[in-house]
Amino acid sequence: MREGILQCDGISSFYLHDHLFEYSGKKMVRRGLVARVKLEPWGRGIYPHEETSPKAKSNRLQLLRTCRANFSPLLSLYHDSERKVASILSQIVQGKPLMSLQAKRSNLPDSNEFHTLWAITDSETKRELSQLLFSRRLYISDGHHRYETALIYQQERAQEQSDSFDFSVIASKAKQSLAGKGAFNYVMMELVEFSDPGLLVLPLHRLVCGIAPSILVGLADRLSKFFIVESCALKAGRSGGLGLPIDSCLGIVGLQPSSLVALKRGQDICFELMMPINKSRAYREFGVSTLNHIVLDGVLSEAKDLDVAYTVDVKEAYPQIKESKYQLAFLLSPPRPEMVKAAADAQGRMPRKSTYFYPKLPAGLVINPLD
């Protein structure tokens, strides 16, 4: 900032972001509104859908303390059934963009992405957008750790602020005003509508090793007590590139040579009775819940030292099994956005790494200072 490489905008703005990308040969555009959102405790207009990890929050908290800025927005979803917000945004894109650029993710082949950004500076337009979005429920889709970290950071900064004032001489209303000021009371989000045609949710497949050979040999028979087990040729391409039959809840690579083992729910098996009693119906219907509770914690309960890794790219799973880096790959079907909403509305959380909203939002396109 001293050298002028980074410059602050002269006027407070919303930013409209069109994220162009390609998936499975199809070109897609996800449209989002970048804004600061007032931090609130979970359940007060802002809802999570996944569990978090303390270690990940610790790293992010240290980054906030050091840099005092948001570098990448959280991805949050909202409903706009009357398409009033969409109508305003469609007018914005008729104007001249602030910037357009191409980016390539180094870890993914053929991952060219294009970003177009518009600054929304008109006072009336900003007011209208604020009013339309103020009462909407926001569903965190990517950024749970960052939101919880922002809440912790907010408490720390508020404490610093209160320690620097003698509140004994400040009226109650002034106290409240002071507590609500400060950029640290907000977090940067990119808001995307649930029905946006570019909203793509992928599953995170599981790669597993640490299963004793004696357990692995009889695994297919043990699975048949809970599932209809079918074997088909290992062929990527069907069902969005998974090679997983649409009516299957799970697929397994590595259990049978050169084959994909598809698991279907048996008619006479009630999985709900095998799930945690305090979990919602939405939780029980997620494929990752079936995997965790029925397969990993149930059928494979004797395997005490399982090592589990994650991949969003099914093409990466095949060579990992072939090269014996992992014993099995459990393939999951893509979760639908409405499943994410149902899980959040039930005030429950899915297991960690249940969803992957593709592609990730870029870091640094917009930076939100917290001082």
C-alpha positions, 0 to 999 in steps of 0.5 A: 500500500505504501508503494501504491501497488494496492490502493483503497477505493475512494468510495464504499462499494459493493462488487459484482463478480462473474466467475467463468469456468469450465466443468466436464466440457461445459462453460458455466458462469457463477454470479456473486455479490461481494459485500461486507456482512454484519457478524452474528451468532449462528442461527441469527440470519446466518446458518452453517451446514458443516462441522469445523476443525479447531486446527484450521481455525487456529491458522486462520485466526493467526492470519487475521491477527497479523494482517487485519484483513479479509483476503477471500470472501466466504461463499454464502447462498440466499433465496431470491424467488422474485429475482429482484436482486438478480434484476438489479445485477443484470443491469449492472453488468451492462456497464463497464467492468472495473477489471477483467482477468484470466486465472489458472489454477496450478494444481488442476489441468485445463482450469482456465477461469475468467473473472469480471468485476464491477464496482457498484457505487451508486448510492440508491442501488447500494441502498436497494440491494442492502434492503433486499438482502438485509432480511434474507437468510444466508447459508454459508457454503464455503468458509465455515472456519473463516466465519467462526474465526471472524467471530473470535477475532471480533471478540478480541478486537472489541475487548481491545477497544473496550480496554482503551476507554473508561466506560464508567463515563459513557452512557449506555447508548454510546456504549452500544454505538461504540461496540457496533463500530469497526470493520472487525464487526463485519466479514466479507462474503460473496452472495450467490442465489440458490438457483444461479445456473453456475452454482456447482456442488461436488462431493469429496470422495474418500480414499482409505487405507489401514484395512487389514487383509483379513477384513478386506477379503470379506468386506463385500459379503459384510456389505451385502447385509446392508446394501444391494451390491452390484459390480460394473466395469470401471468406466468414468463418464456416467453420472457427471463423470463419476461412473456411479449409477444414479440410483446408487448411494455409494461406489467403491473402487479397489474392492474388485479388480478393474470394477466399480462396486455400486452400493444401493439401499436395500428395501428392507434395511432402515438406515435411519435406525443406524444413524445418530438419534439426534441428527436430522432427516437431511443429515441422514440422507447425505451420502457421506452420512451413510458412508461414515455411520454404516460403512466406516463406523459399522461394517469397518468398525474392526479397522481401528487405524483407518487413514482417510484422505479426500479428493474432489477429482474422481480421476485422481482416485483411480491411480491412487488405488492402482498404485496401492497408495490407498486400498479403497476409494469411496465415491459419493454422488453430488449433493444438491444445493437444497440438501445443504439448505435443508441441513442448515434449516434443521440447525444441524451440521453435516460431517466435515468435507461433505460438500465442495463448491466448485470452483473456489473463490479467488483470493485477493480479487477484493481485499477487506481491511479490518482496521 
